[in-house]
Amino acid sequence: MTISLPRPFSARTVAGPQPSPRPRGSRFLFPILAFAGVFQAVLQTVMVPLLPSMPTYTGADPTAVSWLITATLLVGAVVTPIFGRLADMYGKKRMLMVAFMFMALGAVICALTSDIGLLIFARGLQGVGAAVIPIGISILRDELPPEKVHRAIAMMSSTLGIGTALGLPFAAAIAEYSHWHVLFWVIAVIGLAVTTAAALFIRESAVRSGGRFDGVGAVGLTAALVSLLVPITQGSSWGWSSPAVLGMFASSVFLFALWGYQQLRNRNPLVDLRVSARRSVLLPHVTALLVGFAFYGNALITTQLLQAPRSGAGYGLTILQAAVCQLPTSLSMIVFAQVGAGVTARFGSKVTILAGAVCLVVGYSLHAVPGKELPLVIVALGIAAIGTALVYSTLPMLIVRAVPATQMAAANGVNVLLRTMGTTMCSAVVASVLAASVVGGVASSGAFSLAYGVCAVLAVLVFAVSLALPGHDRVQKNLVEPLVT
């Protein structure tokens, strides 16, 4: 049954003066938000090529150093739905500015210290940047004219993959030819520039949900996510059958159940679980979780394979050479995010996501071939990146059409949270698979093929879930007045 929801700009859902017609944002709006999306993805990635050298730089052990990535992922996962809800309630630009300031502050602290405790704290501050993409998507939905919304949101969503691919060579080049602290000074300057540009050229959206913030729900979700994600990220080092890991997993199940009960009874929930349970919202969320896993392996596994010695399964490349090999993935995602928007406009989002899943399967099938030449590795990287761009360009529009305008940032925040959970799970699984077959400090060729094969299976699941999506949802329909199935 199809039910027409109230118009997003009605007096019942919007606080303050009513815009009519939809306001036209500054011409700088999309460039600023797109650059900000790439920037936050770069922040999440820059520590990856530095990680092997950080014990030397900081004097800390490898377990402590691993938290330089774990802290960013954890904070990003927790903050994204919370900031999304706050943005819907109190102002999208306001929360965007807060996220920018945390990102810049974290970069400054990283630039000033080599103390591992302060660095982990600073990397946690940078994790707040994960909220930039869902809030940015919501601002684009509110401010741009309908004919420009889909292509803008498609590119904004794909900045996560673009920034991930750009972050590796960016960090590797600076680290190789300069001091690693310089990397974070450069990031701090970029962060200050983005913050200033947003303050000057982005206006506050008039679309507000009002209500009271669910502090109890925020604390409950934080506890549940930490209990889930910490053992996932640390399982390979603590031992998957250790009491700490099993105990935290059990705690997460209990906390999620308790949190869900509290959310269903709350009149102003942090996450509207009734809306999230609708098929038109649930399926994009499940797809986000699966494709988050499938996409991350493309960069994570391949980076390690390219740098592995030729005596083993690898190609013996330097950090910078390996990073440069992944630049085509950035170009692929920039181009095919727009291609995905065009395909969706003509054939519907189901076709686009199915095509993306096929590309992911083909890319990982090529990756799994042992002993292939380097050019074929780059081709496989590009094909998998195309698949990611097609899926990522489409998921936000499914959310935009399925939820009220006053829940836009919160719903997209949950979608990005699930992507983050997918990438976190991918990191843990890949680490376990590769570590299980290390001989002489190097993973075997079969281990790399198995890791790629796991990602291929997740891509097949993306295809299977996509089959259940509605088949006739061309993007010009329901941009202003969403329909819920």
Phi, psi and omega per residue, in radians:
M1 nan 2.383 -3.128
T2 -1.853 2.207 -3.080
I3 -2.057 2.238 3.110
S4 -1.467 2.144 3.135
L5 -1.457 2.867 3.082
P6 -1.053 2.621 3.128
R7 -1.098 2.377 -3.053
P8 -1.027 -0.465 -3.072
F9 -1.740 0.381 3.112
S10 -1.333 2.794 -3.112
A11 -1.130 -0.347 -3.111
R12 -1.307 -0.398 -3.048
T13 -2.042 -0.148 -3.056
V14 -2.096 2.200 3.077
A15 -1.552 2.536 3.078
G16 1.596 -2.981 -3.111
P17 -1.114 2.524 -3.059
Q18 -1.640 2.102 3.100
P19 -1.337 2.434 3.102
S20 -2.690 2.103 -0.135
P21 -1.330 -2.856 -3.138
R22 -0.906 2.254 -3.075
P23 -1.156 2.577 3.086
R24 -1.704 2.079 -3.067
G25 -1.294 2.936 3.076
S26 -0.986 2.611 3.121
R27 -1.183 -0.252 3.102
F28 -1.576 -0.079 -3.031
L29 -1.030 -0.983 -3.082
F30 -1.140 -0.803 3.109
P31 -0.998 -0.695 -3.135
I32 -1.149 -0.820 -3.101
L33 -1.188 -0.685 3.119
A34 -1.127 -0.766 3.106
F35 -1.102 -0.697 3.121
A36 -1.097 -0.670 3.106
G37 -1.123 -0.754 3.084
V38 -1.104 -0.729 -3.104
F39 -1.068 -0.787 -3.116
Q40 -1.191 -0.578 3.093
A41 -1.205 -0.647 3.057
V42 -1.055 -0.746 3.130
L43 -1.027 -0.666 3.138
Q44 -1.201 -0.419 -2.973
T45 -1.757 -0.445 -2.939
V46 -1.039 -0.455 -3.101
M47 -1.358 -0.296 -3.065
V48 -1.048 -0.922 3.137
P49 -1.230 -0.348 3.141
L50 -1.462 -0.351 -2.952
L51 -0.949 -0.785 -3.129
P52 -1.055 -0.473 -3.098
S53 -1.640 -0.200 -3.050
M54 -1.116 -0.574 3.043
P55 -1.025 -0.651 3.096
T56 -1.213 -0.735 -3.103
Y57 -1.189 -0.591 -3.000
T58 -1.897 -0.299 -3.070
G59 1.337 0.217 -3.131
A60 -1.691 2.819 3.119
D61 -1.397 2.803 -3.078
P62 -1.016 -0.569 3.128
T63 -1.117 -0.774 3.108
A64 -1.140 -0.715 -3.121
V65 -1.097 -0.587 -3.124
S66 -1.055 -0.404 3.129
W67 -1.239 -0.211 3.072
L68 -1.153 -0.436 3.035
I69 -1.687 -0.746 -3.105
T70 -1.030 -0.739 -3.113
A71 -1.074 -0.714 3.134
T72 -1.120 -0.776 -3.135
L73 -1.147 -0.745 -3.116
L74 -1.104 -0.874 -3.116
V75 -1.113 -0.714 3.119
G76 -1.055 -0.741 -3.137
A77 -1.130 -0.728 -3.097
V78 -1.255 -0.771 -3.001
V79 -1.279 -0.578 -3.001
T80 -0.976 -0.953 3.119
P81 -1.187 -0.552 -3.135
I82 -1.197 -0.835 3.107
F83 -1.136 -0.599 3.089
G84 -1.063 -0.770 3.126
R85 -1.165 -0.756 3.111
L86 -1.084 -0.645 3.126
A87 -1.142 -0.720 3.093
D88 -1.108 -0.593 -3.049
M89 -1.491 -0.781 -2.936
Y90 -2.012 -0.092 3.103
G91 2.256 2.192 -3.078
K92 -1.250 -0.761 3.113
K93 -1.078 -0.714 -3.108
R94 -1.015 -0.847 -3.115
M95 -1.266 -0.531 3.055
L96 -1.087 -0.749 3.125
M97 -1.118 -0.689 3.097
V98 -1.068 -0.759 3.121
A99 -1.086 -0.772 3.118
F100 -1.031 -0.755 -3.088
M101 -1.156 -0.668 3.078
F102 -1.128 -0.721 3.131
M103 -1.068 -0.813 -3.123
A104 -1.155 -0.728 3.126
L105 -1.085 -0.744 3.102
G106 -1.056 -0.685 3.129
A107 -1.143 -0.712 3.130
V108 -1.095 -0.758 3.133
I109 -1.101 -0.757 3.111
C110 -1.072 -0.608 -3.135
A111 -1.265 -0.393 -3.018
L112 -1.720 -0.239 -2.988
T113 -2.376 2.752 2.971
S114 -2.090 0.128 3.110
D115 -1.279 2.207 -3.009
I116 -1.125 -0.620 3.129
G117 -1.117 -0.807 3.116
L118 -1.165 -0.635 3.129
L119 -1.133 -0.733 3.113
I120 -1.113 -0.731 3.086
F121 -1.051 -0.780 -3.124
A122 -1.144 -0.688 3.107
R123 -1.157 -0.552 3.035
G124 -1.126 -0.731 3.074
L125 -1.035 -0.701 3.136
Q126 -1.164 -0.430 3.099
G127 -1.104 -0.379 3.097
V128 -1.046 -0.432 3.136
G129 -1.055 -0.288 3.109
A130 -1.046 -0.385 3.136
A131 -1.330 -0.188 -3.061
V132 -1.096 -0.754 -3.047
I133 -1.173 -0.894 3.122
P134 -1.099 -0.661 3.108
I135 -1.191 -0.717 3.110
G136 -1.064 -0.735 3.108
I137 -1.059 -0.715 -3.138
S138 -1.168 -0.661 3.091
I139 -1.130 -0.749 3.107
L140 -1.063 -0.710 3.127
R141 -1.094 -0.642 -3.108
D142 -1.363 -0.615 -2.884
E143 -1.789 -0.513 -3.062
L144 -1.501 2.656 3.039
P145 -1.145 2.663 -3.017
P146 -0.956 -0.629 -3.074
E147 -1.231 -0.237 -3.128
K148 -1.873 -0.146 -2.986
V149 -1.109 -0.849 -2.981
H150 -1.134 -0.819 -3.122
R151 -1.122 -0.661 3.121
A152 -1.145 -0.778 3.141
I153 -1.178 -0.636 3.106
A154 -1.037 -0.794 3.132
M155 -1.201 -0.711 -3.139
M156 -1.060 -0.743 3.138
S157 -1.130 -0.629 -3.088
S158 -1.378 -0.151 3.140
T159 -1.089 -0.414 3.094
L160 -1.062 -0.808 3.115
G161 -1.253 -0.675 3.141
I162 -1.094 -0.827 -3.132
G163 -1.133 -0.625 3.101
T164 -1.084 -0.741 3.132
A165 -1.227 -0.638 -3.137
L166 -1.314 -0.547 -3.067
G167 -1.090 -0.610 -3.104
L168 -1.117 -0.969 3.115
P169 -1.160 -0.593 3.121
F170 -1.030 -0.889 -3.132
A171 -1.203 -0.720 -3.095
A172 -1.127 -0.714 -3.114
A173 -1.130 -0.807 -3.126
I174 -1.175 -0.730 -3.126
A175 -1.147 -0.585 -3.098
E176 -1.336 -0.604 -3.041
Y177 -1.893 0.016 3.132
S178 -2.646 -3.024 3.105
H179 -1.433 2.565 -3.072
W180 -1.123 -0.451 3.077
H181 -1.103 -0.546 3.129
V182 -1.048 -0.627 3.118
L183 -0.951 -0.795 -3.083
F184 -1.360 -0.449 2.995
W185 -1.134 -0.738 3.096
V186 -1.066 -0.764 3.129
I187 -1.100 -0.710 3.140
A188 -1.087 -0.724 3.122
V189 -1.130 -0.754 3.104
I190 -1.093 -0.730 3.125
G191 -1.070 -0.716 3.101
L192 -1.116 -0.705 3.131
A193 -1.129 -0.749 3.126
V194 -1.121 -0.738 3.133
T195 -1.081 -0.774 -3.141
T196 -1.110 -0.781 -3.135
A197 -1.093 -0.724 3.129
A198 -1.131 -0.719 3.138
A199 -1.088 -0.618 -3.055
L200 -1.476 -0.638 -2.904
F201 -2.042 -0.122 3.093
I202 -1.862 2.260 3.130
R203 -1.751 2.774 -3.124
E204 -1.265 2.369 3.105
S205 -1.249 2.538 3.107
A206 -1.462 -0.177 -3.076
V207 -1.441 1.997 -3.140
R208 -2.308 2.601 3.115
S209 -1.633 -0.453 -3.054
G210 1.227 -2.866 3.126
G211 1.566 -3.037 -3.102
R212 -1.936 2.391 -3.125
F213 -1.209 2.392 -3.095
D214 -1.531 1.472 -3.126
G215 -1.142 -0.665 3.122
V216 -1.112 -0.741 3.108
G217 -1.113 -0.657 3.124
A218 -1.127 -0.753 3.107
V219 -1.141 -0.735 3.139
G220 -1.113 -0.763 3.120
L221 -1.139 -0.698 3.115
T222 -1.046 -0.833 -3.133
A223 -1.087 -0.735 -3.118
A224 -1.160 -0.751 -3.130
L225 -1.176 -0.722 3.106
V226 -1.088 -0.738 3.135
S227 -1.124 -0.470 3.120
L228 -1.516 -0.818 -2.972
L229 -1.398 -0.562 3.124
V230 -1.072 -0.869 3.101
P231 -1.148 -0.509 3.086
I232 -1.132 -0.774 -3.098
T233 -1.334 -0.492 -3.067
Q234 -1.854 0.016 -3.060
G235 -1.026 -0.670 -3.101
S236 -1.187 -0.503 3.139
S237 -1.601 -0.617 3.127
W238 -1.405 -0.432 -3.027
G239 1.737 2.137 -3.034
W240 -1.140 -0.389 3.134
S241 -1.777 0.170 -3.121
S242 -1.220 2.669 3.125
P243 -1.018 -0.627 -3.125
A244 -1.109 -0.796 -3.122
V245 -1.168 -0.861 -3.119
L246 -1.116 -0.679 3.132
G247 -1.137 -0.709 3.129
M248 -1.212 -0.648 3.075
F249 -1.089 -0.764 3.121
A250 -1.110 -0.702 3.114
S251 -1.097 -0.670 -3.123
S252 -1.132 -0.680 3.107
V253 -1.076 -0.810 3.140
F254 -1.105 -0.792 -3.083
L255 -1.176 -0.679 3.097
F256 -1.129 -0.705 3.111
A257 -1.110 -0.777 3.132
L258 -1.126 -0.741 3.123
W259 -1.109 -0.751 3.128
G260 -1.066 -0.715 3.094
Y261 -1.088 -0.754 3.133
Q262 -1.136 -0.674 -3.138
Q263 -1.154 -0.697 -3.121
L264 -1.185 -0.451 -3.127
R265 -1.613 -0.143 -3.059
N266 -1.573 2.348 3.107
R267 -1.288 -0.425 3.103
N268 -2.202 1.197 -3.035
P269 -1.226 2.696 3.033
L270 -1.100 -0.766 3.085
V271 -2.219 2.147 3.121
D272 -1.335 1.670 -3.054
L273 -1.188 -0.462 3.099
R274 -1.173 -0.715 3.067
V275 -1.194 -0.743 -3.114
S276 -1.106 -0.456 -3.117
A277 -1.405 -0.206 3.097
R278 -1.141 2.502 -3.087
R279 -0.960 -0.666 -3.084
S280 -1.232 -0.283 3.094
V281 -1.867 -0.696 -3.086
L282 -1.097 -0.777 -3.105
L283 -1.099 -0.772 3.039
P284 -1.062 -0.604 3.109
H285 -1.171 -0.769 3.103
V286 -1.092 -0.738 3.106
T287 -1.066 -0.706 3.127
A288 -1.063 -0.738 3.112
L289 -1.075 -0.813 -3.092
L290 -1.200 -0.775 -3.092
V291 -1.289 -0.465 3.032
G292 -1.056 -0.725 3.063
F293 -1.142 -0.915 -3.044
A294 -1.092 -0.691 -3.097
F295 -1.199 -0.703 -2.971
Y296 -1.187 -0.557 3.134
G297 -1.080 -0.484 -3.115
N298 -1.013 -0.770 3.128
A299 -1.492 -0.760 -3.015
L300 -1.128 -0.895 -3.097
I301 -1.212 -0.755 -3.056
T302 -1.164 -0.640 3.089
T303 -1.017 -0.776 3.136
Q304 -1.221 -0.652 3.132
L305 -1.135 -0.767 -3.113
L306 -1.138 -0.562 -3.104
Q307 -1.571 -0.201 3.124
A308 -1.144 2.570 -3.082
P309 -1.132 2.662 3.127
R310 -1.121 -0.422 3.127
S311 -1.160 -0.324 3.099
G312 -1.880 -2.224 -3.084
A313 -1.673 -0.104 -2.941
G314 -1.657 -2.880 -3.059
Y315 -2.079 -0.017 3.031
G316 1.155 0.525 -3.119
L317 -1.496 2.707 3.023
T318 -1.301 2.992 3.121
I319 -1.018 -0.790 -3.098
L320 -1.189 -0.739 3.126
Q321 -1.089 -0.732 3.122
A322 -1.111 -0.679 -3.136
A323 -1.185 -0.703 -3.134
V324 -1.119 -0.612 3.117
C325 -1.052 -0.374 -3.101
Q326 -1.676 0.009 3.096
L327 -1.054 -0.666 3.101
P328 -0.979 -0.464 3.117
T329 -1.140 -0.625 3.094
S330 -1.110 -0.807 3.138
L331 -1.096 -0.710 3.123
S332 -1.049 -0.744 -3.079
M333 -1.239 -0.634 3.105
I334 -1.087 -0.811 -3.101
V335 -1.219 -0.824 -2.973
F336 -1.445 -0.207 2.944
A337 -1.107 -0.705 3.104
Q338 -1.291 -0.635 3.056
V339 -1.057 -0.746 3.115
G340 -1.056 -0.695 3.104
A341 -1.085 -0.706 3.125
G342 -1.181 -0.713 3.126
V343 -1.122 -0.732 3.130
T344 -1.120 -0.705 -3.140
A345 -1.069 -0.575 -3.070
R346 -1.638 -0.701 -2.995
F347 -2.024 -0.189 -3.110
G348 1.751 2.770 -3.050
S349 -1.197 -0.507 -3.131
K350 -1.050 -0.773 3.134
V351 -1.105 -0.731 -3.110
T352 -1.113 -0.803 -3.113
I353 -1.195 -0.669 3.071
L354 -1.071 -0.745 3.104
A355 -1.100 -0.713 3.100
G356 -1.100 -0.713 3.127
A357 -1.120 -0.689 3.099
V358 -1.076 -0.759 3.120
C359 -1.082 -0.700 3.102
L360 -1.099 -0.747 3.127
V361 -1.105 -0.791 3.139
V362 -1.110 -0.773 -3.137
G363 -1.047 -0.792 -3.121
Y364 -1.283 -0.485 3.055
S365 -1.135 -0.712 3.058
L366 -1.166 -0.725 3.115
H367 -1.006 -0.665 -3.019
A368 -1.273 -0.192 3.125
V369 -1.236 2.063 -3.106
P370 -1.325 2.616 3.027
G371 1.222 0.334 -3.117
K372 -1.322 2.814 3.117
E373 -1.284 2.742 -3.095
L374 -1.007 -0.740 3.119
P375 -0.991 -0.599 3.127
L376 -1.224 -0.537 3.047
V377 -1.082 -0.772 -3.128
I378 -1.156 -0.662 3.082
V379 -1.090 -0.782 3.127
A380 -1.088 -0.707 3.076
L381 -1.007 -0.802 -3.101
G382 -1.146 -0.729 -3.120
I383 -1.141 -0.778 3.109
A384 -1.119 -0.633 3.107
A385 -1.151 -0.671 3.082
I386 -1.049 -0.786 3.109
G387 -1.045 -0.734 3.112
T388 -1.086 -0.772 -3.122
A389 -1.086 -0.718 -3.133
L390 -1.108 -0.743 -3.129
V391 -1.250 -0.841 -3.097
Y392 -1.106 -0.545 -3.135
S393 -1.233 -0.291 -3.016
T394 -1.829 -0.609 -3.034
L395 -0.961 -0.806 -3.097
P396 -1.081 -0.592 -3.136
M397 -1.191 -0.524 3.045
L398 -1.113 -0.708 3.103
I399 -1.188 -0.763 -3.123
V400 -0.993 -0.695 -3.088
R401 -1.442 -0.201 -2.996
A402 -1.869 -0.230 -3.089
V403 -2.184 2.733 3.071
P404 -1.095 2.684 -3.122
A405 -1.039 -0.536 -3.100
T406 -1.312 -0.127 3.081
Q407 -2.016 0.242 -2.976
M408 -1.103 -0.883 -3.098
A409 -1.156 -0.709 -3.139
A410 -1.118 -0.773 -3.125
A411 -1.151 -0.753 3.082
N412 -1.171 -0.534 3.068
G413 -1.101 -0.728 3.088
V414 -1.123 -0.687 3.135
N415 -1.099 -0.761 3.107
V416 -1.205 -0.617 3.048
L417 -0.981 -0.786 -3.119
L418 -1.194 -0.604 3.008
R419 -1.033 -0.807 -3.123
T420 -1.081 -0.722 3.092
M421 -1.089 -0.662 3.095
G422 -1.091 -0.770 3.134
T423 -1.169 -0.625 3.117
T424 -1.137 -0.761 3.103
M425 -1.110 -0.697 3.119
C426 -1.056 -0.789 3.141
S427 -1.032 -0.746 -3.123
A428 -1.180 -0.781 -3.118
V429 -1.140 -0.774 3.140
V430 -1.088 -0.759 3.128
A431 -1.052 -0.729 -3.125
S432 -1.187 -0.754 -3.119
V433 -1.121 -0.797 -3.107
L434 -1.226 -0.679 -3.122
A435 -1.170 -0.477 -3.084
A436 -1.226 -0.273 -3.073
S437 -2.216 0.472 3.134
V438 -1.296 2.221 3.070
V439 -2.257 2.089 -3.100
G440 1.117 0.544 3.105
G441 1.441 0.078 -3.089
V442 -2.250 2.330 3.081
A443 -1.239 2.621 -3.103
S444 -1.368 2.875 3.094
S445 -1.090 -0.673 3.121
G446 -1.103 -0.584 3.127
A447 -1.169 -0.735 3.098
F448 -1.104 -0.734 3.120
S449 -1.100 -0.693 3.123
L450 -1.137 -0.739 3.133
A451 -1.072 -0.764 3.077
Y452 -1.110 -0.655 3.139
G453 -1.106 -0.662 3.087
V454 -1.059 -0.760 3.111
C455 -1.119 -0.629 3.098
A456 -1.116 -0.683 3.096
V457 -1.084 -0.728 3.099
L458 -1.107 -0.624 3.100
A459 -1.153 -0.646 3.065
V460 -1.100 -0.677 3.095
L461 -1.144 -0.632 3.041
V462 -1.020 -0.776 3.115
F463 -1.059 -0.777 -3.096
A464 -1.125 -0.767 3.131
V465 -1.142 -0.650 -3.110
S466 -1.110 -0.470 3.120
L467 -1.084 -0.420 -3.130
A468 -1.509 -0.110 3.127
L469 -1.210 2.696 3.048
P470 -1.033 2.548 -3.063
G471 -1.688 -0.134 -3.059
H472 -2.321 1.356 -3.091
D473 -2.371 0.958 -3.129
R474 -1.051 2.567 -2.834
V475 -1.190 -0.389 -3.116
Q476 -1.303 -0.224 3.097
K477 -1.461 2.432 2.914
N478 1.175 0.291 3.098
L479 -1.170 -0.591 -3.109
V480 -1.704 -0.585 -3.118
E481 -2.226 1.607 -3.020
P482 -1.131 2.654 3.051
L483 -1.970 2.489 3.135
V484 -2.065 2.251 3.129
T485 -1.700 nan nan
